[in-house]
Amino acid sequence: MIRLGIFDSGIGGLTVFREVRAALPGADILYFGDTARVPYGTKSAETVTRYSLQIAWYLVGRGVDAVVVACNTSSAYAIDVLREVLDVPVFGVVEPGARAAVEASETGKIGVIGTRGTISSGAYQKAIARISGDVKVIASACPLFVPLVEEGWLTDSVTRDVASRYLAPHLKGGVDTLVLGCTHYPLLKETIGEVMGGDVRLIDSARETAREVKAFAEEKGLRDEKIPGKERFEVTDSPARFFDVGRIFLQHELEDIRQVNIVEGE
Amino acid sequence: MIRLGIFDSGIGGLTVFREVRAALPGADILYFGDTARVPYGTKSAETVTRYSLQIAWYLVGRGVDAVVVACNTSSAYAIDVLREVLDVPVFGVVEPGARAAVEASETGKIGVIGTRGTISSGAYQKAIARISGDVKVIASACPLFVPLVEEGWLTDSVTRDVASRYLAPHLKGGVDTLVLGCTHYPLLKETIGEVMGGDVRLIDSARETAREVKAFAEEKGLRDEKIPGKERFEVTDSPARFFDVGRIFLQHELEDIRQVNIVEGE
């Protein structure tokens, strides 16, 4: 049996939680959402890295076998530091997403969308370039997508207008593959798909990441599906809003949500 | 000469800073933006109160004569606790806004818009009821307004669509006065005014608050306009984005921005 710690700036990482749960029904999962300091996408590399370290250390202290960084911004800024300082394997969402995009693209023109932080870090662009030198990447930030999802306007006409605006450079650039580089974006798949047209492949980093975590569990002999794994949710702000918005993400109600404080004096 | 500490969850409080600066050109002002934990509007009463206390204590430790709570959510949740524990006067934005709205309204139908936190706290509704029992209040949250302002889409067609949606209950309810109960909203005055029509008065809490702070300084003999006051900006995240978005708010560049850490271990 594998014990996994999945962390995110807040609620969005539940898309990763869902995929990991589907891939490893027997895993014990501790999901940590930093809802008192969310979002990370508009904050600096230094601040996001500091927060990510605090959370990862906390999870390791709770005895997890591996840490999954569900937050794209955190994966983009902090993954190298986390791997350097932690004694357990660390999975981010950027590399699996980048790999899947390169595999999916036939024309070698790939679009990446994400928060300001994720895009300006250049993490996806660099990860894609490491895998294939022969790819053209168009990357752009879509800061309104997260608040639109949290408002629940998943297929609203306003959301479609915003998407048309944000995705124009990708359409113009003729990408055949678009990486949804933020945990919230898979919930906008329908709207983004409509704007981009049916031929463009949408890459969901969450699903790709779950595949890698599953492969790791199998390799280490930690996959055990005899009994369903436990799950627990810990958040830094009051659980009420996490509970409410969590339903949009998981389509069922979350149990066992607790508020914790991981920073002394905070 | 008066030394003022103005704090906000982030950048938005610069609308209050601007009005206080105009009202008291001789005041020394320390502006504090909690950009590493912004926004407050989606967070719980307990978390917002804890953050507000940390900042207010820090400002008092820096020797300010009064604390101005520029953040509406913070004013809504934390003002009573702050007044209880601090030894200096504390000014919030809710009461001045409520007073101005009651004075401005002829029909007694007042609308209030703000963040989820501000609206669900009921602070404006209660403050208005305390001033006049004969007023009907329609209050609603407008969560997308802040990200739209920070995207710089102040008079965009998307913003007008969102405003039409959010303001429909106020139009339908026939309010003659609308309180802009969030620091960011004065930047949407043009768009909100277009949707509501020219006869509806828009109340800018920032301006009303500045008037009260000025009256306090005069009463205490602390108003001194012989030399222009100093100003300094302190933020908890990197100053870069505060500098960039600050220009949208002040229409000029900010000098002397420093990053500080007010929570030990954080």
Interface residues (C-beta under 8 A of the other chain):
Chain A: T35 A36 R37 V38 T42 K43 S44 E46 T47 R50 P143 L144 V146 P147 L148 E150 E151 S157 V158 D161 V162 R165 T236 D237 S238 A240 R241 V263 E264 G265 E266
Chain B: T35 A36 R37 V38 T42 K43 S44 A45 E46 T47 R50 Q54 P143 L144 V146 P147 L148 E150 E151 S157 V158 D161 V162 R165 T236 D237 S238 A240 R241 V263 E264 G265 E266
